[in-house]
Amino acid sequence: MTARFTYLGDMLFWILVAALTAALAVILLYPLLRGAKAADNIRAGEAAVYRDQLRELDRDLNGGLITPEEADYARAEIGRRLIAVSADEPAETLKPARHHRFTEAFVLLVLPVLGLCLYLTTGRPDLPSQPLEARLENPGNDVAVLITKAERHLAEKPDDGKGWDVLAPIYFRTMRVNDAQLAYRNAIRLLGPSPVRLDGLAETLMAVSDGVVTEEARQVLEQSLTLEPDNPRARFYIALSMEQAGRPDEARQAFEALAKQSPADAPWLPLVNQHIAMNGGAPAGAGSVAPGANPAAPGNPTQQDVAAAETMNAGDRQQMIRGMVESLDAKLSEDPNNFEGWMRLVRSYAVLNDKDRAADALKRGLAAFPPPGEQGRQLLALARELGIATEGATQ
């Protein structure tokens, strides 16, 4: 029975293909076939108009509206035009057929054959149809279908905390931040707070506020620290909130404490060191860069830079940092193909509270790494985190 339905389905598919091909051929041929008839109709219409003019001329003459001399002159002119139209008619009637013969053959034969070959090459006629219900049962790696399936499940069972816990980070990664915020809140309400859920909710709140650590986000992070005091993500964002609030000394101390706590190969340590330097401190683990990064890339502090910074007072250290940022800017202007350098430059200008230069650096960085790419999206995400306007930056 299944084989029979499959056979009928295949037959129906090819019948539909044939019907659509025939309909398309008719649509394309109709103007060509109509062309000859249209030419005939135009000439016949012109002849009929001239004959009507001759009859009307006789009525005007009989009614005394024109003189016989005027009637003779007009009749001769109308007769000349009528003869010209009638004389052209036989010679032109065969032209349209000869002119469109190859075009009609192309539409009827070549186009269907090309379409069939293209479908057999790129299409999958053996692939069965897969409606939404079937795709929901077997979503594979389709994230959109996975989300739809999870949403249907949660609509039926809204108290499934594990479902909300799984869906929340997926919402966040797909930039559905308002949905992610709701999902994190439901997961926390149903399953209880945990560092991972609280950190996720805080990041969602920051994404909603364009990267600003709001008071609510700070409270969520502090709650996360009560559950896990050594949570590096929560400690970083709390230090960032101090930096954003214009309290550089407190921010520097918080970042320094995080750097001392972190392993030497921690992936977040280069970013922490950068914030330490931007707030007037000496980076821990001098010269460290992100794993896999080029230590000689523009903007990475050298061992000599850090050694010199350790002997300076706060004012001289800040002046040195500004000089390093300007040097990085100049190097990126010469060689813009350094994504890590653009990230550092945008953040550096923002920390130095020079939002105009930060916005300009963002625009130039996006010119080298456009937003459709992963690196361009990271630049935009950094700008939102730092509160830098992105309007016009992609133009």
Secondary structure, 3 states (H helix, E strand, C coil): CHHHHHHHHHHHHHHHHHHHHHHHHHHHHHHHHHHHHHHHHHHHHHHHHHHHHHHHHHHHHHCCCCCHHHHHHHHHHHHHHHHHHHHHHHHHCCHHHHHHHHHHHHHHHHHHHHHHHHHHHHCCCCCCCCCHHHHHHCCCCCHHHHHHHHHHHHHHCCCCHHHHHHHHHHHHHCCCHHHHHHHHHHHHHHHCCCHHHHHHHHHHHHHHCCCCCCHHHHHHHHHHHHHCCCCHHHHHHHHHHHHHCCCHHHHHHHHHHHHHHCCCCCCCHHHHHHHHHHCCCCCCCCCCCCCCCCCCCCCCCCHHHHHHHHCCCHHHHHHHHHHHHHHHHHHHHHCCCCHHHHHHHHHHHHHCCCHHHHHHHHHHHHHHCCCCCHHHHHHHHHHHHCCCCCCCCCC
